[in-house]
Amino acid sequence: MQAAISTADRDPLLTEVQTAKVLNLSMRTLQAWRTRRTGPSFVRAGRAIRYRRSDLDAWVAANTVTCNLLTAQDSQAGSREGAERGR
C-alpha cells in the first residue's frame, strides 16, 4: 500500500477544475475534448474524471509547435516568390 501512495505523490491525479487551471482552459473545453476523444488522456473512476499530471505534461509537449529556421528549400522558394512579385 505504501508503494501506491508514493507513486501517487509523484504523479498526482488532478480534478477537472485543477486541470483546467493548469492548462489555462475552461472546464467546458476539457469536457468537449473528452467527448471527441481528443486532448490529454484521462482516468475515469466511476463518474469521476481525473487527469495525471504526467499525461498533461506529455500532451503539452506533443502539442508544442516550434518555429524552426527556414530550410534551404523553403528559403529558395521564398526568394523566388519575392522576385516574381518584384517584376
Secondary structure, DSSP 8 states (H G I E B T S, - for coil): -HHHHHHHHHS-EE-HHHHHHHHT--HHHHHHHHHHT-SS--EEETTEEEEEHHHHHHHHHHT--------HHHHHHHHHHHHHHH-
